[in-house]
Amino acid sequence: MKYVDVAGARMSAIGLGTWQFGSAEWGYGSEYSEREAGAIVRRALDVGITLFDTAEIYGMGRSERILGKALEGRRDEAFIASKIFPVLPIGPVVLQRARASVRRLGIDALDLYQLHQPNPVVPLSSTMPAFAQLLDEGVVRHAGVSNYSLARWEAAEDALGRPVLSNQVRYNLVDRRPEKDLLPWAQSHDRLIIAYSPLAQGLLSGRYDAEHRPSGIVRTASPAFHPDNLRRAAPMLDVLRQVADAHHATPSQVALAWLIRRPNVVVIPGASSAAQVEVNAAAADIELTDDEDRALVGASDAFHPVGAGQLWPDLIRERLSGFLGRVTGGSGQASP
């Protein structure tokens, strides 16, 4: 496993995202939440993964509880990150909800506490002093943000009066916007980019195409998996497969290896099984060449997906069709 040291924090370059723990929208079912999730966490620790990312909004606290239970007896091996959903991130609310996350996780302190989204109404001057208090009291070891622009990330640091360690953003071969300013700033200021959706919700796994689309609410509602975009993604996925074949690896592993090749970047893919955790962790051992890196960047540059605005009518029709199919039992008439 490869590890990253930034601003006094150390964690595995490949972590584990736990949105799917206890969250019905992924469609994994109760067996996954009650049994498999714990096995996934324990296997992640066994293969050297130390970074675990959760949030209070994931399953309305269930993800934190599941993760905390799975880490019992092995807390010292983990770097635990959670997030506050910023509906009203004023001082007393921040303090109460951070402590609630700590209780649900069954730990003494969070290694990283993050603002899940910007709040355009509540100023950072009303939020960050509470983060400073949490840091001073030892409830939180590092502060972070998520989905922040560079200007807002810098403003959060100014309001906190000390480093904001990380910015958790969508970053993958399909969406490379963080490279414009977030990543260069993180690299020059000893800060961290935490890449969520590093496999573009599975698009970069190479498992899907226009004739073989995913199931589950999260993916079927995404424009990325519309047949038009799956067809447009095919050349990029072909390059990904070619590089993967050269390393006796999977496209997913190469997509992860490409990200962590960049300094100051860690990734937090989810996992549907303990075996998938092992596969994800093995990506840290893949050494891409400069030519392979350039080929992947070129394939990414050539991918031009259709925008969501153009696809929403089709997506809405698909969702309605699926709903009516469930209601009518496929008969076209409402079930009795």
C-alpha positions as CSV (number, residue, x, y, z in Angstrom):
1,M,0.0,0.0,0.0
2,K,1.1,3.5,-0.7
3,Y,0.7,6.2,2.0
4,V,0.4,9.9,1.8
5,D,1.8,12.4,4.4
6,V,0.3,15.8,4.3
7,A,0.3,18.6,7.0
8,G,0.9,16.1,9.8
9,A,-1.7,13.6,8.7
10,R,-0.8,10.2,7.3
11,M,-3.2,7.9,5.5
12,S,-3.4,5.3,2.8
13,A,-3.5,6.6,-0.8
14,I,-6.5,4.3,-1.4
15,G,-9.2,4.6,1.2
16,L,-12.7,3.3,1.5
17,G,-15.8,5.3,0.9
18,T,-18.8,4.2,3.0
19,W,-21.8,6.0,1.5
20,Q,-23.3,2.7,0.5
21,F,-23.2,1.5,4.2
22,G,-26.9,1.6,5.3
23,S,-28.0,3.7,2.4
24,A,-31.0,2.2,0.5
25,E,-30.3,4.2,-2.7
26,W,-27.4,1.9,-3.7
27,G,-29.7,-1.1,-3.7
28,Y,-27.3,-3.4,-1.9
29,G,-29.9,-4.6,0.6
30,S,-30.0,-5.4,4.3
31,E,-27.6,-8.3,4.1
32,Y,-24.9,-6.0,2.8
33,S,-25.4,-3.5,5.6
34,E,-25.7,-6.1,8.4
35,R,-22.9,-8.5,7.4
36,E,-20.9,-7.6,4.3
37,A,-20.1,-4.0,5.3
38,G,-18.3,-5.1,8.4
39,A,-16.3,-7.7,6.5
40,I,-15.3,-5.1,4.0
41,V,-13.9,-2.8,6.7
42,R,-12.0,-5.5,8.4
43,R,-10.5,-6.7,5.1
44,A,-9.6,-3.2,4.2
45,L,-7.5,-2.9,7.4
46,D,-5.9,-6.2,6.6
47,V,-4.7,-5.1,3.2
48,G,-3.3,-1.8,4.5
49,I,-6.2,0.6,4.0
50,T,-6.3,3.2,6.8
51,L,-8.5,6.0,5.3
52,F,-12.3,5.5,5.9
53,D,-14.7,8.2,4.9
54,T,-18.3,8.5,6.1
55,A,-20.9,11.3,6.8
56,E,-23.8,11.8,9.1
57,I,-26.1,12.0,6.0
58,Y,-25.1,8.6,4.8
59,G,-28.1,6.4,5.8
60,M,-29.0,9.1,8.3
61,G,-26.2,8.0,10.7
62,R,-26.2,4.3,9.8
63,S,-23.0,4.4,7.9
64,E,-21.2,5.9,10.9
65,R,-22.6,3.2,13.2
66,I,-21.7,0.4,10.9
67,L,-18.2,1.7,10.4
68,G,-17.7,2.3,14.1
69,K,-18.8,-1.2,15.0
70,A,-16.6,-2.8,12.3
71,L,-13.5,-0.8,13.6
72,E,-14.0,-2.0,17.2
73,G,-10.6,-3.1,18.6
74,R,-8.7,-1.7,15.6
75,R,-9.4,2.0,16.0
76,D,-5.7,2.8,16.1
77,E,-5.2,1.4,12.6
78,A,-7.7,3.8,11.0
79,F,-7.8,7.4,9.9
80,I,-11.5,8.2,10.2
81,A,-13.2,11.1,8.3
82,S,-16.8,12.2,8.6
83,K,-18.8,15.1,7.4
84,I,-21.4,17.5,8.7
85,F,-24.4,18.2,6.4
86,P,-24.4,22.0,6.5
87,V,-28.1,22.8,6.7
88,L,-27.5,25.2,9.5
89,P,-23.7,25.1,10.3
90,I,-23.6,27.7,13.1
91,G,-21.4,27.2,16.1
92,P,-23.7,25.3,18.5
93,V,-25.0,23.1,15.7
94,V,-21.5,22.2,14.5
95,L,-20.4,21.3,18.0
96,Q,-23.5,19.1,18.7
97,R,-23.3,17.3,15.4
98,A,-19.6,16.6,15.6
99,R,-20.0,15.1,19.0
100,A,-23.0,13.0,17.7
101,S,-20.8,11.6,14.9
102,V,-18.1,10.7,17.4
103,R,-20.7,8.9,19.5
104,R,-22.2,7.0,16.6
105,L,-18.7,5.9,15.5
106,G,-17.8,4.9,19.1
107,I,-14.5,6.7,19.1
108,D,-12.8,9.5,21.1
109,A,-12.0,11.8,18.3
110,L,-12.4,12.2,14.5
111,D,-9.2,12.3,12.5
112,L,-10.9,14.6,10.0
113,Y,-14.2,16.5,10.2
114,Q,-15.4,18.1,6.9
115,L,-18.1,20.5,5.8
116,H,-20.0,18.4,3.4
117,Q,-21.2,21.2,1.1
118,P,-20.8,25.0,1.0
119,N,-23.7,26.9,2.6
120,P,-24.3,30.1,0.6
121,V,-26.4,31.6,3.4
122,V,-24.4,30.9,6.6
123,P,-21.0,32.7,6.5
124,L,-17.9,30.8,7.3
125,S,-17.3,33.3,10.2
126,S,-20.3,31.6,11.9
127,T,-19.0,28.1,11.2
128,M,-15.2,27.9,11.5
129,P,-14.8,29.1,15.1
130,A,-16.7,26.0,16.1
131,F,-14.3,23.9,14.1
132,A,-11.5,25.7,15.9
133,Q,-13.1,24.8,19.3
134,L,-13.4,21.1,18.2
135,L,-9.7,21.1,17.3
136,D,-8.7,22.8,20.6
137,E,-10.8,20.3,22.6
138,G,-9.3,17.3,20.7
139,V,-12.7,16.2,19.4
140,V,-11.4,16.6,15.9
141,R,-7.7,16.4,14.8
142,H,-8.0,18.0,11.3
143,A,-10.6,20.2,9.6
144,G,-11.6,19.7,6.0
145,V,-14.2,20.8,3.4
146,S,-15.9,19.1,0.5
147,N,-17.1,20.4,-2.8
148,Y,-15.4,23.8,-2.2
149,S,-14.0,26.1,-4.8
150,L,-10.5,27.3,-4.3
151,A,-11.6,30.7,-3.2
152,R,-14.0,29.3,-0.6
153,W,-11.3,26.8,0.6
154,E,-8.9,29.7,1.2
155,A,-11.7,31.6,2.9
156,A,-12.3,28.7,5.2
157,E,-8.7,28.6,6.2
158,D,-8.8,32.4,6.9
159,A,-11.9,31.9,9.1
160,L,-10.4,29.0,10.9
161,G,-7.0,30.6,11.4
162,R,-5.1,27.4,10.7
163,P,-4.9,24.8,7.9
164,V,-7.9,23.3,6.4
165,L,-6.3,20.0,5.6
166,S,-8.4,18.7,2.7
167,N,-11.0,19.3,0.0
168,Q,-13.1,16.3,-0.9
169,V,-14.2,16.7,-4.6
170,R,-15.3,14.6,-7.5
171,Y,-12.1,13.7,-9.4
172,N,-11.6,11.0,-12.0
173,L,-10.7,10.5,-15.6
174,V,-14.1,11.7,-16.7
175,D,-14.1,14.8,-14.5
176,R,-10.7,16.5,-14.1
177,R,-11.9,19.9,-13.1
178,P,-9.8,19.8,-9.8
179,E,-6.7,20.0,-12.0
180,K,-7.5,23.6,-12.9
181,D,-6.7,25.2,-9.6
182,L,-7.6,22.9,-6.6
183,L,-4.8,20.3,-7.2
184,P,-2.0,22.8,-7.9
185,W,-2.9,24.8,-4.8
186,A,-3.0,21.7,-2.6
187,Q,0.4,20.5,-3.9
188,S,2.0,23.9,-3.3
189,H,0.4,24.4,0.2
190,D,0.9,20.9,1.7
191,R,-2.9,20.2,1.5
192,L,-4.9,17.2,0.3
193,I,-7.4,16.4,-2.4
194,I,-9.7,13.5,-1.5
195,A,-11.1,12.2,-4.7
196,Y,-14.6,10.9,-4.4
197,S,-16.3,8.9,-7.2
198,P,-12.8,8.0,-8.5
199,L,-14.4,5.4,-10.8
200,A,-17.1,7.7,-11.9
201,Q,-19.7,5.6,-10.1
202,G,-18.5,2.5,-11.9
203,L,-18.3,3.9,-15.4
204,L,-14.5,3.5,-15.4
205,S,-14.8,-0.2,-14.4
206,G,-15.5,-1.0,-18.1
207,R,-18.5,-3.2,-17.1
208,Y,-21.1,-1.0,-18.7
209,D,-22.0,0.0,-22.3
210,A,-25.1,1.1,-24.2
211,E,-26.5,-2.4,-24.2
212,H,-25.4,-3.3,-20.6
213,R,-26.5,-0.5,-18.3
214,P,-26.3,-0.5,-14.5
215,S,-29.2,-0.9,-12.0
216,G,-29.8,1.0,-8.8
217,I,-31.2,4.5,-8.3
218,V,-27.9,6.3,-8.0
219,R,-26.5,5.1,-11.3
220,T,-29.7,5.0,-13.4
221,A,-30.4,8.6,-12.5
222,S,-26.9,9.7,-13.7
223,P,-26.5,11.1,-17.2
224,A,-23.2,9.4,-17.3
225,F,-25.0,6.0,-17.9
226,H,-27.3,7.2,-20.6
227,P,-26.8,5.2,-23.8
228,D,-25.5,8.2,-25.7
229,N,-22.7,8.8,-23.1
230,L,-21.9,5.2,-22.8
231,R,-21.3,5.1,-26.5
232,R,-19.2,8.3,-26.3
233,A,-17.1,6.8,-23.5
234,A,-16.2,3.6,-25.4
235,P,-12.9,4.9,-26.9
236,M,-11.7,6.1,-23.5
237,L,-12.6,2.8,-22.0
238,D,-10.8,1.0,-24.7
239,V,-7.6,2.8,-23.8
240,L,-8.2,2.1,-20.2
241,R,-8.5,-1.6,-21.0
242,Q,-5.3,-1.6,-23.1
243,V,-3.3,-0.1,-20.2
244,A,-4.9,-2.5,-17.8
245,D,-4.0,-5.5,-20.0
246,A,-0.4,-4.3,-20.0
247,H,-0.3,-4.5,-16.2
248,H,-2.5,-7.6,-15.8
249,A,-4.9,-5.4,-14.0
250,T,-8.5,-4.2,-14.3
251,P,-9.7,-0.9,-15.8
252,S,-10.8,0.1,-12.3
253,Q,-7.4,-0.5,-10.8
254,V,-5.7,1.6,-13.6
255,A,-8.2,4.4,-13.0
256,L,-7.3,4.4,-9.3
257,A,-3.6,4.1,-10.0
258,W,-3.8,7.1,-12.4
259,L,-5.3,9.3,-9.7
260,I,-2.9,8.4,-6.9
261,R,0.1,9.0,-9.3
262,R,-0.7,12.7,-8.7
263,P,1.0,14.1,-5.5
264,N,-1.4,15.1,-2.7
265,V,-4.3,12.9,-3.9
266,V,-6.0,10.1,-2.1
267,V,-9.1,8.2,-3.4
268,I,-12.1,6.8,-1.6
269,P,-13.8,4.2,-3.8
270,G,-16.7,2.2,-2.4
271,A,-16.7,-1.6,-2.4
272,S,-19.5,-4.1,-2.8
273,S,-17.5,-6.9,-1.2
274,A,-14.4,-7.8,0.7
275,A,-12.9,-9.1,-2.5
276,Q,-13.4,-5.8,-4.2
277,V,-11.5,-4.1,-1.4
278,E,-8.6,-6.3,-2.1
279,V,-8.7,-5.4,-5.8
280,N,-8.9,-1.7,-5.0
281,A,-6.0,-1.9,-2.6
282,A,-3.8,-3.7,-5.2
283,A,-4.1,-0.7,-7.5
284,A,-1.6,1.1,-5.2
285,D,1.1,-1.3,-6.5
286,I,0.6,-0.4,-10.2
287,E,3.3,1.8,-11.7
288,L,2.1,3.5,-14.8
289,T,4.6,4.8,-17.3
290,D,4.6,8.4,-18.5
291,D,3.4,7.2,-21.9
292,E,0.5,5.4,-20.3
293,D,-0.4,8.4,-18.3
294,R,-0.4,10.6,-21.4
295,A,-2.5,8.1,-23.3
296,L,-5.1,8.1,-20.5
297,V,-5.2,11.9,-20.3
298,G,-5.6,12.1,-24.1
299,A,-8.5,9.6,-24.1
300,S,-10.0,11.6,-21.3
301,D,-9.6,14.9,-23.2
302,A,-11.3,13.3,-26.2
303,F,-14.4,12.2,-24.2
304,H,-17.2,14.8,-24.6
305,P,-20.4,13.6,-22.8
306,V,-23.8,14.9,-23.6
307,G,-24.9,17.4,-20.9
308,A,-27.5,16.5,-18.3
309,G,-29.9,19.2,-19.6
310,Q,-30.2,17.5,-23.0
311,L,-30.7,14.1,-21.4
312,W,-33.2,14.8,-18.6
313,P,-36.3,14.1,-20.7
314,D,-35.0,10.6,-21.5
315,L,-34.0,10.0,-17.9
316,I,-37.4,11.1,-16.6
317,R,-39.2,8.9,-19.1
318,E,-37.0,5.9,-18.0
319,R,-37.7,6.6,-14.3
320,L,-41.5,6.9,-15.0
321,S,-41.4,3.7,-17.1
322,G,-39.6,1.8,-14.4
323,F,-42.0,3.1,-11.7
324,L,-45.1,2.2,-13.7
325,G,-43.6,-1.2,-14.5
326,R,-43.4,-1.9,-10.7
327,V,-46.9,-0.6,-10.0
328,T,-48.6,-2.5,-12.8
329,G,-46.4,-5.6,-12.6
330,G,-45.5,-5.2,-16.3
331,S,-49.2,-5.5,-17.4
332,G,-49.8,-1.9,-18.2
333,Q,-52.6,-1.8,-15.6
334,A,-52.4,-1.0,-12.0
335,S,-52.0,-4.1,-9.8
336,P,-55.0,-4.8,-7.4
